[in-house]
């Protein structure tokens, strides 16, 4: 099973834009190739609060409604899922 990687500038970052927390990124495989249509989900306290599919080029922009700690999960058929912990402030 292949492993997804997440490239966002140098790591997963949260940007504050207009009082909203925005997570932007691009999904790449271990060879550095973009992986499109990956499901990107944000969980808080064990519940999915928002999710979307990355574009064909692997890029995504996820809006988090409130500050707090989140688990970001990337998943796609044929790939091993990847999770990252982030804090939105």
N, C-alpha and C positions, 0 to 999 in steps of 0.2 A: 504494500500500500504506500502510495506517495505521501509526502508530508508537505503541507502548506506552510509558507512563510509569510510574514507580514512585513512590508516595508513602508514606513511612514517617516520620511526624512531620515532619521536615524533610529527611531523607535516609535512605538505607539504613543501618540501625543493627543492631548485634549486641548482644543482651542476654544476660547470664549469669544463668541460673536453675538452681539445684540442680546446679551443676557441669557443666551442659550449655550449649552455645551455641545460642541461639534467634534466628532471623531472622524478624521479623514484618513484614508489610506489606500494602498494598492496591494493586492494579493499576488504573490509570486511563489512559484514552486522552488524546490531546493536547487534547481539549475538556473534560477533567475528569470524564468519565463513567466509572463503574466498569466494568471488563471482567471478566466471570466465566469460570471454567474455564480460565484460562491455565495452561500448564505452567510450573512454577518448578523449576529444577534447580540443584544445587550441584555444581561440578566442582572437583577438587583434583588437581593434576599431570596434567591432561588426561583424567581419568576422572570420570564422573558418580558421586558418592558417595551422593546422595539426591535424590529428586524427588517432586513432588506436583502436584495440580491445585488452583488457587485455588478458593474457594467461588463461589457465584453472585454474591455482592457484591464479588468481587475480592480478598477478604481471604485471607491465607495465614499459616502458621506452620511454618517449616522448622527442624528440629533438626539441628545439626551435631555429629557424634560426637566430634570432637577439635579442638583449637586448630590454627590455621594459616591460610594464605591460600587463598581460594576465589574462583571465578568464579561469580556467580549469573546464570543466563540465564532470561529470560522469553520464552515463545513461544506463539503462538496462530495458528490458520488465519486468513488475511486481514490479519494484522498483521506488521510488520517486527519481528524479534527484537531484544531489548535485553539487553546484558550489563553487569554491574557487578563491580568487584573489591572484595573485602572482606577484612578480617583478623579472625579470631576469636581472642580471647585469654582 
